[in-house]
Amino acid sequence: MASAPYGGGQTAKRSGGGKGVSHMSTPRPTVANARRLRKEMSLPEVKLWQAIRNGQVDGLKFRRQHPIGPFVLDFFCPAHKLAVEVDGQDHYFEDRAERDLARDRWLARHGIMTLRIPARWVLHSVDNAVMAIREQLTHLPPPGGSAACPPP
């Protein structure tokens, strides 16, 4: 689950997040929403988190429910600026798909690629979801580069 953009309020400087991302301001309500979402993760999100946390994917660090700009990313690998989104059925309705596309474009403009993994894939095989993440990591542009990643 990811939050919709928040249109106002106070902002907080985020530390960390990889080169070019650490300077981004995040609205305080987005940070609060991220904290809430960490406690309310869906079953597919929990399963994937258990498989990618603590460097289990090639020693890489992932953050869960990571606030960035006006959004909360399901998972974020700061070293490669990769957002991993676990999409439930609600992401496949027209208005939501349009919002996801706009969000992915916003992230791409900020040097962050998005990999969208259907929740049903995670429930069916967490290992296959992790393989999709590894595959995406091998196709990332060199540091400093960016490109949009289409949804699966």
C-alpha positions in Angstrom: 0.0 0.0 0.0 1.3 3.4 -0.8 0.0 6.8 0.1 -1.3 9.4 -2.3 0.6 12.6 -2.6 0.0 15.1 0.3 -0.6 18.6 -0.9 0.7 20.7 1.9 1.8 21.1 5.4 5.2 21.1 7.0 8.1 19.2 5.5 11.0 17.3 7.0 14.4 16.8 5.5 15.1 13.2 5.0 18.6 11.8 5.7 20.1 9.0 3.7 18.4 7.5 0.7 21.3 7.5 -1.7 22.9 10.3 -3.7 20.5 12.8 -5.0 17.7 11.6 -2.8 18.8 12.7 0.6 18.1 16.4 -0.1 14.4 15.8 -0.8 11.9 17.2 1.6 9.1 15.0 2.8 5.8 16.4 4.2 5.5 15.6 7.9 2.1 13.9 7.4 3.8 11.6 4.9 6.4 10.6 7.5 3.6 9.9 10.0 1.7 7.9 7.4 4.8 5.8 6.7 5.2 5.0 10.4 1.5 4.0 10.5 1.8 1.8 7.3 4.8 0.0 8.8 2.4 -1.3 11.5 -0.3 -2.1 9.0 1.5 -4.0 6.2 -0.5 -6.4 4.0 0.3 -10.1 4.1 2.2 -9.9 0.7 4.2 -6.9 2.0 5.1 -8.8 5.2 6.1 -11.9 3.2 8.3 -9.9 0.9 9.8 -7.9 3.7 10.8 -11.1 5.5 12.6 -12.2 2.3 14.5 -8.9 1.5 15.3 -7.5 4.9 18.8 -7.6 6.6 20.7 -7.8 3.4 19.2 -11.0 2.2 19.2 -9.8 -1.4 22.9 -9.7 -2.4 23.8 -7.8 0.8 21.6 -4.8 -0.1 19.7 -2.8 2.4 16.0 -2.2 1.8 13.7 0.1 3.8 10.0 -0.6 4.2 7.3 1.9 3.9 9.8 4.6 3.1 8.6 8.2 2.8 10.1 10.1 -0.1 8.7 13.4 -1.3 4.9 13.2 -1.1 4.8 9.4 -1.3 5.4 6.3 0.8 7.2 3.5 -1.0 6.5 -0.1 -0.1 10.2 -0.9 -0.2 13.2 1.2 -1.2 16.8 0.1 -2.0 18.8 3.4 -1.5 22.0 2.0 -3.0 20.3 1.5 -6.4 17.5 4.0 -6.0 14.9 1.2 -6.6 11.4 1.4 -5.4 9.6 -1.9 -5.1 5.8 -1.7 -5.0 3.5 -4.6 -4.1 0.3 -4.0 -6.0 -3.0 -5.4 -4.7 -6.1 -5.7 -6.9 -7.0 -2.0 -6.3 -4.0 -1.0 -8.4 -5.6 -2.4 -11.6 -8.6 -0.1 -11.7 -8.3 2.7 -14.2 -8.0 5.7 -11.9 -5.5 3.9 -9.6 -3.4 2.8 -12.6 -3.3 6.4 -13.8 -2.2 7.6 -10.4 0.5 4.9 -10.2 1.8 5.9 -13.6 2.0 9.6 -12.5 3.7 8.5 -9.3 6.2 6.4 -11.1 7.0 9.3 -13.5 7.5 11.6 -10.5 9.9 9.1 -8.9 11.8 8.6 -12.2 12.3 12.4 -12.5 14.0 12.1 -9.1 16.2 9.2 -10.2 14.2 6.4 -8.6 13.1 3.4 -10.7 9.9 1.6 -9.8 9.4 -2.2 -9.9 5.8 -3.2 -9.5 5.1 -6.7 -8.3 1.5 -8.0 -8.2 0.6 -9.1 -4.6 -0.6 -12.4 -6.0 2.9 -13.2 -7.3 4.3 -12.7 -3.8 1.6 -14.9 -2.2 2.2 -17.6 -4.8 6.0 -17.5 -4.6 8.1 -15.1 -2.6 11.2 -16.6 -4.2 9.9 -15.6 -7.6 9.2 -12.0 -6.4 12.8 -11.8 -5.0 14.1 -13.1 -8.4 12.2 -10.3 -10.1 13.9 -7.8 -7.8 17.3 -9.3 -8.5 16.6 -9.2 -12.2 15.6 -5.6 -12.0 18.8 -4.7 -10.1 20.9 -6.2 -12.9 19.2 -3.9 -15.5 19.5 -0.7 -13.6 21.4 2.1 -15.3 24.9 3.1 -14.0 25.0 5.3 -10.8 23.6 8.7 -11.7 21.4 7.4 -14.5 17.7 6.9 -14.4 14.9 5.3 -16.4 11.3 4.5 -16.0 10.4 0.9 -15.3 7.0 -0.2 -16.7 4.7 -2.2 -14.5 4.8 -6.0 -15.0 
